[in-house]
């Protein structure tokens, strides 16, 4: 019998086999939100009545012998940044609290067409620009493994809701690890797709129409099987592009771990990770080697990681600067007058200035060069395993944005230094699946990235499915039975 922590794949099968109704499952998740979410604050936009009606419609269709799709009747929530007709899309900005969507985002449309039932939206940080999830509209989301800690950001509400069994499936977005770091912090699965293969139309604020450079949208779940199912549903051209192109991702061809050639990158001087993170990468590598997989700790793409990170940072802050309202930029400029003369802080502020187009073209050219280098690397190697963040989930820190620090191995790092691990993958448009590997010594989840070649999304996801057979997958936190 399925329960709140069952995978979406299992939920859909149970509904179609009439072991449980969509309405019963929707009520189950709504009841859990009402019982547990007061402490977590993940499902911040609640659309319970429409969710119940959609579930009843799914049950009625099934009684007539109609199959709505692979997610027939599965209750789910989605990151607040996606449009759902009739609900607010604020990205945490109070000034957008009355921004009510008049249509569904492309991903929402595709998920509904596959039979999914939406009953709410989940919390984000302001402008989707933090490793934490808090804002003045909806408040702070807490990690269900430890309420004093962040669930990650910017898809922190998504990861917390999945981990606590408040929803059946989720979707987030990622430019600096916003799918991947919440998956790591909460012990779930998250997939950052190859850039451009999942439409982000309807994942924007008023006045924004173009796809965000280097940013993606993608699924989050409690199993690798669910990520694969969701990618089958949402991947492909958006409403604007569907007249001109279609997507054909390669299916996984390797059926056992011994077939894989795996490189590992346990640490890097640009963003040193904790000893525990390095050890976990090595531990997983040792397990894979015992299955017969080829594993190397010296294989690397022919790139300068420091230069790669500079290219990523320039493209990232170009996007962030373009999306940041002028009022907020001005506040940051004023605040900078009172900040210490720290080169890292001032560099971050400078990047908020609008780039000259020629400068953007230079870094964009570097991006294409990096893509070629990674493509050559993945002609020989199937998967790269590396950390997602330097530590497990850290305590809430809502202090001054530019002055925050992170302690790693008893040494302070600049707060945004940790985006290195997401950025070296993002800048080359690579797919990355974060998968759970068990708990840290502090009892918090540790997830790692499984990275593959562009358009090998289904292969990285399936690799993590095979890994789960060896080391286990999602485990619920203890306080949400």
HELIX and SHEET records of a PDB file:
HELIX    1   1 UNK A    8  UNK A   16  1                                   9    
HELIX    2   2 UNK A   22  UNK A   40  1                                  19    
HELIX    3   3 UNK A   48  UNK A   63  1                                  16    
HELIX    4   4 UNK A   94  UNK A   96  5                                   3    
HELIX    5   5 UNK A  106  UNK A  113  1                                   8    
HELIX    6   6 UNK A  126  UNK A  128  5                                   3    
HELIX    7   7 UNK A  156  UNK A  163  1                                   8    
HELIX    8   8 UNK A  180  UNK A  186  1                                   7    
HELIX    9   9 UNK A  224  UNK A  234  1                                  11    
HELIX   10  10 UNK A  257  UNK A  259  5                                   3    
HELIX   11  11 UNK A  269  UNK A  271  5                                   3    
HELIX   12  12 UNK A  275  UNK A  290  1                                  16    
HELIX   13  13 UNK A  305  UNK A  323  1                                  19    
HELIX   14  14 UNK A  326  UNK A  336  1                                  11    
HELIX   15  15 UNK A  343  UNK A  350  1                                   8    
HELIX   16  16 UNK A  357  UNK A  377  1                                  21    
HELIX   17  17 UNK A  415  UNK A  419  5                                   5    
HELIX   18  18 UNK A  420  UNK A  426  1                                   7    
HELIX   19  19 UNK A  457  UNK A  471  1                                  15    
SHEET    1   A 3 UNK A  43  UNK A  46  0                                        
SHEET    2   A 3 UNK A 117  UNK A 122 -1                                        
SHEET    3   A 3 UNK A  75  UNK A  79  1                                        
SHEET    1   B 2 UNK A 134  UNK A 135  0                                        
SHEET    2   B 2 UNK A 139  UNK A 140 -1                                        
SHEET    1   C 8 UNK A 170  UNK A 174  0                                        
SHEET    2   C 8 UNK A 216  UNK A 221 -1                                        
SHEET    3   C 8 UNK A 189  UNK A 192 -1                                        
SHEET    4   C 8 UNK A 432  UNK A 439 -1                                        
SHEET    5   C 8 UNK A 445  UNK A 451 -1                                        
SHEET    6   C 8 UNK A 383  UNK A 387 -1                                        
SHEET    7   C 8 UNK A 261  UNK A 265  1                                        
SHEET    8   C 8 UNK A 294  UNK A 296  1                                        
SHEET    1   D 2 UNK A 405  UNK A 408  0                                        
SHEET    2   D 2 UNK A 411  UNK A 414 -1                                        
END                                                                             
